[in-house]
Amino acid sequence: MRLMIASDIHGSKYYCEKMLQAFDREGAEKLLLLGDILYHGPRNDLPREYAPKEVIKMLNDRKDIIMCVRGNCEAEVDQMVLKFPVMAEYIALFIDGHTIYATHGHKINADNPLPFTKGDILVHGHTHVQAIEEYDNFTYINPGSVSIPKNGNENSYMIYEDETFKIKNMEGNVIHEYKINTER
């Protein structure tokens, strides 16, 4: 399965369009959104072309291919306008014999993990900073932010395929790559 993972659109029409163009270019089968889809939040500046209603339309047009978890900026009103589930705290995916937990990161994260089993993978956004870090029982991976990257990161998304995660910039260039260590 070729899966695209993206986080923290924050209502940017411009970067939502770029993300969906990347999705098409990558030939991904599903799009996993890690929350903070529509609202920019009080701690962030407005992203480029802030237009949540446009983001709603673009994503609803692709509702059949989207999986999503709730970010700290999602509210029940967001679920009323989006035609795919957005209120789950996390999703557990079983792909290629691996368990991948996807969440936003404001509640479940490397400092506050679930009871992971050795080899599990935790994928979350929230920090807007790309990361690949191995811990005793799990690996933490963060694709960064589609629209408001921090700490000098580029706007980015991630592709998972064949036991490999690739964090890419919006033009599709690989920034970081992680092959799942099956001997852990």
NUSE-303961 format. One record per residue (C-alpha): residue number from 1; residue in one letter; x, y, z. Coordinates in steps of 0.5 Angstrom, whole numbers. Layout:
{NUM,"a",{X,Y,Z}},
...
This chain:
{1,"m",{0,0,0}},
{2,"r",{2,7,-2}},
{3,"l",{0,12,4}},
{4,"m",{1,19,4}},
{5,"i",{1,22,11}},
{6,"a",{0,30,12}},
{7,"s",{-1,34,18}},
{8,"d",{-3,41,20}},
{9,"i",{-6,44,14}},
{10,"h",{-9,50,19}},
{11,"g",{-14,52,13}},
{12,"s",{-9,54,8}},
{13,"k",{-12,53,1}},
{14,"y",{-5,54,-2}},
{15,"y",{-2,49,2}},
{16,"c",{-8,44,1}},
{17,"e",{-8,45,-6}},
{18,"k",{0,43,-6}},
{19,"m",{-2,37,-2}},
{20,"l",{-7,34,-6}},
{21,"q",{-3,35,-12}},
{22,"a",{3,32,-9}},
{23,"f",{-2,26,-7}},
{24,"d",{-4,25,-14}},
{25,"r",{3,26,-17}},
{26,"e",{5,20,-11}},
{27,"g",{0,16,-14}},
{28,"a",{-2,14,-6}},
{29,"e",{-8,10,-5}},
{30,"k",{-10,13,2}},
{31,"l",{-9,20,5}},
{32,"l",{-8,20,13}},
{33,"l",{-9,27,16}},
{34,"l",{-6,28,23}},
{35,"g",{-11,33,25}},
{36,"d",{-11,41,25}},
{37,"i",{-14,41,19}},
{38,"l",{-18,48,18}},
{39,"y",{-17,53,24}},
{40,"h",{-10,56,25}},
{41,"g",{-10,56,32}},
{42,"p",{-8,62,37}},
{43,"r",{-1,60,37}},
{44,"n",{0,61,30}},
{45,"d",{0,66,25}},
{46,"l",{-5,66,19}},
{47,"p",{-2,61,14}},
{48,"r",{-2,63,6}},
{49,"e",{-8,64,3}},
{50,"y",{-12,62,10}},
{51,"a",{-19,60,7}},
{52,"p",{-22,54,11}},
{53,"k",{-28,54,7}},
{54,"e",{-24,52,1}},
{55,"v",{-20,47,5}},
{56,"i",{-27,44,7}},
{57,"k",{-29,43,-1}},
{58,"m",{-23,40,-3}},
{59,"l",{-22,35,2}},
{60,"n",{-30,33,2}},
{61,"d",{-29,32,-6}},
{62,"r",{-24,27,-4}},
{63,"k",{-27,24,3}},
{64,"d",{-27,17,0}},
{65,"i",{-19,16,1}},
{66,"i",{-18,20,7}},
{67,"m",{-17,18,14}},
{68,"c",{-16,23,20}},
{69,"v",{-15,24,27}},
{70,"r",{-17,30,31}},
{71,"g",{-12,35,32}},
{72,"n",{-12,40,38}},
{73,"c",{-15,45,34}},
{74,"e",{-21,41,31}},
{75,"a",{-28,42,34}},
{76,"e",{-35,38,34}},
{77,"v",{-37,44,29}},
{78,"d",{-31,42,24}},
{79,"q",{-34,35,24}},
{80,"m",{-41,38,22}},
{81,"v",{-38,41,15}},
{82,"l",{-33,35,14}},
{83,"k",{-35,29,10}},
{84,"f",{-30,24,13}},
{85,"p",{-29,22,21}},
{86,"v",{-24,27,24}},
{87,"m",{-25,26,32}},
{88,"a",{-21,20,33}},
{89,"e",{-16,21,38}},
{90,"y",{-12,16,34}},
{91,"i",{-12,10,29}},
{92,"a",{-8,4,29}},
{93,"l",{-6,1,22}},
{94,"f",{-4,-6,21}},
{95,"i",{1,-5,15}},
{96,"d",{6,-10,12}},
{97,"g",{6,-14,19}},
{98,"h",{7,-7,23}},
{99,"t",{3,-3,28}},
{100,"i",{3,4,26}},
{101,"y",{-1,9,31}},
{102,"a",{-3,15,28}},
{103,"t",{-5,21,32}},
{104,"h",{-4,29,33}},
{105,"g",{1,29,38}},
{106,"h",{-2,34,43}},
{107,"k",{-4,28,48}},
{108,"i",{-1,22,46}},
{109,"n",{7,23,44}},
{110,"a",{14,20,45}},
{111,"d",{13,23,52}},
{112,"n",{6,20,54}},
{113,"p",{6,14,49}},
{114,"l",{1,9,49}},
{115,"p",{3,2,52}},
{116,"f",{7,0,46}},
{117,"t",{10,-7,44}},
{118,"k",{17,-7,41}},
{119,"g",{17,-5,34}},
{120,"d",{11,-1,34}},
{121,"i",{11,6,30}},
{122,"l",{8,12,33}},
{123,"v",{7,18,27}},
{124,"h",{4,24,30}},
{125,"g",{4,32,28}},
{126,"h",{3,38,32}},
{127,"t",{10,40,33}},
{128,"h",{11,42,26}},
{129,"v",{18,39,26}},
{130,"q",{20,33,22}},
{131,"a",{23,28,27}},
{132,"i",{25,20,26}},
{133,"e",{27,18,33}},
{134,"e",{28,11,36}},
{135,"y",{26,9,43}},
{136,"d",{26,2,46}},
{137,"n",{19,0,45}},
{138,"f",{18,4,39}},
{139,"t",{20,9,33}},
{140,"y",{17,16,33}},
{141,"i",{16,19,26}},
{142,"n",{13,26,25}},
{143,"p",{12,29,18}},
{144,"g",{12,36,20}},
{145,"s",{7,41,17}},
{146,"v",{4,42,11}},
{147,"s",{3,50,12}},
{148,"i",{7,52,18}},
{149,"p",{13,49,19}},
{150,"k",{18,51,25}},
{151,"n",{25,50,27}},
{152,"g",{27,52,20}},
{153,"n",{24,46,17}},
{154,"e",{21,46,10}},
{155,"n",{13,45,8}},
{156,"s",{13,37,8}},
{157,"y",{9,31,8}},
{158,"m",{11,24,8}},
{159,"i",{10,17,4}},
{160,"y",{10,10,7}},
{161,"e",{11,4,2}},
{162,"d",{14,-2,3}},
{163,"e",{16,-1,10}},
{164,"t",{19,5,9}},
{165,"f",{17,12,11}},
{166,"k",{20,18,7}},
{167,"i",{19,25,9}},
{168,"k",{19,30,3}},
{169,"n",{18,37,1}},
{170,"m",{12,40,-3}},
{171,"e",{16,39,-9}},
{172,"g",{17,31,-8}},
{173,"n",{24,31,-6}},
{174,"v",{26,27,0}},
{175,"i",{28,30,6}},
{176,"h",{29,24,11}},
{177,"e",{28,17,10}},
{178,"y",{27,11,15}},
{179,"k",{27,4,13}},
{180,"i",{23,0,19}},
{181,"n",{28,-4,23}},
{182,"t",{25,-11,23}},
{183,"e",{31,-14,27}},
{184,"r",{29,-10,33}},
